[in-house]
Amino acid sequence: MKNKLSILFLIAGLSLSAQVGINTGTPKASLDVNGDVNFRNKIAVLNVTDNTLFQGNNDQILVSQGEGYPPIWKSLRIPEYEPNKFYLIFNNSFSDRTGVKFTNSEHSTITAKNTAFTRGTDISALPGFKKIAGLSQPISVFSDNSKTYFQFETVVQANLPSNGTTDISIDYACGIFVDNKLVNLRQRNLKASSASSTFITHNQIGVVSNLTKGQHNVSVACSRLASYRTESNVVLAVGINADTNINSFISQSSLKVDVYEIPQVFNPITN
């Protein structure tokens, strides 16, 4: 009889109180357990969108969303990094069909080109360089110990006449910049050929080590350096066609950026 009365009192207490304490007389939540908890079956979380119970998927964990919000199931991602090894942390690629063009009068005013083209030179000190708009993009670095690789590809064309016996050509240069500082440059010469409006594929690979942590801006800029025996109406085009024998799809530019790092800062391990 005594056991039955205890059960009745317990049921009455549960019905009268919004909080239940186990091994505590002052519960601080709807259910307050002072001690170990052993779950023998399922744990479910209410899905507020459709008012159903969700038990999560295999290998998921319950994660708090903060005060006033219900917990949710999350998948745990554990990165397997070995110490002192580089890993590909950031990579992206960009393209551009706008390009840049240079008339015969738009030669760079740089005179001592061999000394002007040095690593770390600000683009403002390189008059005549034009940026390829679509290749100016942000990149992210998360570690003090990193190597950033750049691969730039484009088509360079000029509406040069078909070459007879004269030497007709144009010198040009393209540079890769990080935060407007030169990190890589390639200088080439475009020569007239047996066909008019000759064009070439320009490939350029650069690398820079240990950029500071945070966001940086990468860009590509090119310049017309000098012309040899060209007519006044010859246009040099980088990443865009100068004549109709090719189109903007063929001449478009692309830039690929890969950042390899020895990890120091890890992204969240749940999703």
Secondary structure, 3 states (H helix, E strand, C coil): CHHHHHHHHHHHHHHHCCCEEECCCCCCCCEEECCCCCCCCCCCEEECCCCEEECCCCCEEEECCCCCCCCEEEEECCCCCCCCCCEEEEEEEEEECCCEEECCCCECCCCCHHHHCCCCCEHHHCCCCEECHHHCEEEEECCCCEEEEEEEEEEEEECCCCCCCCCCEEEEEEEEEECCEEEEEEEEEEECCCCCCCEEEEEEEEEEECCCCEEEEEEEEEEEEEEECCCCCCCEEECCCCCCCCCHHHHCEEEEEEEEECCCCCCCCEC
